[in-house]
Amino acid sequence: MNSKDIIERIKVYVYKQLEHEETGHDKWHIERVRKLAVFIAEKENANLFIVELAAILHDLIDDKVNESIRIDIQDVELLLKMQEVNEEDRNKVLTIIDSISFRKKIDQKELSLEGKIVQDADRLDAIGAIGIARTFSFSGSRGQIIYDPEQKNEHHAIQHFYDKLLKLKDLMNTETARHIAEERHLFLQNYLKQFYSEWNGTLD
């Protein structure tokens, strides 16, 4: 089976698995990350097959997605075996999807070039206009409020900007991703400025 057939078959499985995911980690997130990762990989001369496979599979084991959707990393390995991905490539893909989460805080020196690229693509989809939309979608799925100016509840959507989103620009691994992140980071900053203006009733 050639690489294109493998990727298409795995895409069909993953996209069906995530079709009704409601936290912002749905099949459309995967598709955006896949396209971004391939774009960056072409610029950075990385292994396109490994990058694309890992980008498609990267959220299946993430505990942010609904438990009814999430699968174990052993199941991902089995899926790759069934699609005749060789052992070396399987190990590369599994290492990437098990290492790139923001919460794991894996040192970038420990990531392969392909891992750095998939991580960059995933993080780029967390900032900018779509990143903002995904933040509110995820917060809503967790029953969190939009904002708490009294800071009695630190688990609100706007706090997520400071806990994660505004940090991502400086955590990009590749030059290509850093260039893309600049514009998206600025959009975050402008959004927050507008948000506080409207929240506080500033009319000037």
N, C-alpha and C positions, 0 to 999 in steps of 0.2 A: 504494500500500500504506500503510495507516495505521500509526501508531507502535506500537500493541499487537501488530499482526501482525509487524512487524519484530522487536520484542523477543522474541516467542515463537519465531520462526524461528531467531534467533541463539542463544537459550537452548538449543534442541534441539541445534544443532551443538556449542556449547561444552560442554554437559553430557555429551554423548556422547564428546567428545574427552578429557575429564578423568575419565571414569567409573572408570578403573582407576589413577588417579594415587595414589601411595603415600607422599607426603611431607607430607601435611596440606594440600595445595593442590588437593584434589579438587573434584568438583561440589558437594558439600555445603558446603565452604568458600565457594564462589562464591555459593551460594544464601543463606547467612547474610549475606555481605557485601552482596549485592543487597538483601535485606530491610532491613538496617540502613541502607544508603545511602539507600534510598527514604524510610525513616522520618525520617532526619536532613534530607534534602532538603525534605520537607514542612514541617518545623519552621523551616528556614532560608530558605524561599522560593526555592529553586534550580530550575533546569531539570530536571524529573523525567526526561525522555527521555534527555538526555545523561548524567545520573547513573546511570540504570539500565543503559544500554548499556555505559558504561565499567566499571561494577561487574561486569557479566557477563564482560567481555573482559579484565579487568585482569591475569590471571595467564597468559594464553596465550603471552606473549612473555618471561616471567620465566625466567631461567636456573636457578632452583631446581627447576623441574619437569623431569621426565624428557625427555631429548632427543628421544625418539620421539613425544612429545606436543607439545612446544613448536613454535610456528610463528613466522615472521618478521613484523615489523610490516607489511611490504608485503602479506603474506597476509591480515592483519586488514583492511587497507584494501580489498583485493579483496573480502573477505567483505561489508564494509559497502556497497560499490558494488553487489554482486549483490543486496543487499536494498534497493536504491534509497534509501539514506541520502544526503542531499545533501552537497555538498562541504564546506560550512561546518560542518555537524554532524560529518562524518567527521573533519575536522581537529581539532575540539574533543575528540573521543573519543580519537583517536590521541595527541594531546598529553598527555592525562591518563594513559593507560596507560603512556606512555613516561617519565613524570615522578615517579610517586608512590612508587617503591621506597624503602625505608628506607636502603638502601645508597647510593643516588644523592645523598642529602642535599640535595635541591633546596630552596632557600629558599621558605618558604610564600608569600612575597610574589609569587613567580613563578607560583603556581598560581591557576587560576580558582576561583570559589566551588565549582563542581561538582567540580573536582579535589581541593579540600580535603576535600570531603565523602566522596568515594570513598576517599581516603587515610585519613580518620578511621575509616570503616567497616572497612577492611582491617586497620588497626592495632587496633581494638577486638576483632577476632576473634583477635588474637594474645595477648590478656591475659584474665584470668579463668579459669574452669574449662576451657573449651574451648581456650584458648590454651596452658594447661599440657599438655593432652592432645596438642595439635599439636606442641608442643616435643619431647616424647618420641618422637612418631611420626617427626618429621623427623630427630632425632638418630639414631634406630634405622636409618633409611634410609641414613644416612651412615656407619654402623658405629661410632658414637660411644658411649662408656660413659655411665652415668647421672651419676656424680660421681667426682671424684678429689680427696680431701681433702689429698693430699700435693702437689697442684699440679704433678705431673710431666707431666700432659697437660691443657693448657688447653682442649682441644676436647671438652668434655663437656656434657651437657644442662643441668646446673645453672648452668654458666657463662653460658649463653645468657640466663638471667634478668637477669644483671648487664650483659651486653653490649648487650641490646636491650629485653627486656620491661619492666623496671622504669623505663626511660626514657620509655616511650610515653605515660604519663599527661600528662606536661608538654609533649608534642609535639602534642597534639590542636589542631586548627584552629578548631573550632566550639564554641559554648557547649553545644549539645546533646550533642556527643561528650564534652566534658569532664565533664559530669554523669554520663554512663554509665561513663566510665573510672574515676571515683573508687571505685566499689564493686568493680570488677574488679581494680583495683590493690591494694586492701586484701586481696582474696582471694589474690593473689600473695604478699603479705607474710605472711599467715597460713599459707599453704601452706609457704613456706620455713621458717618457725618450726617447724612440725610436722615437716617433713622433717629438719631438723638434730636435733631432739629424738629422733626415731626412729633416725637414723643413729648418734648418739652414745650411744644407750641410756639417755637421760634418762627417769626413771620418774615424776618429780613433775609 
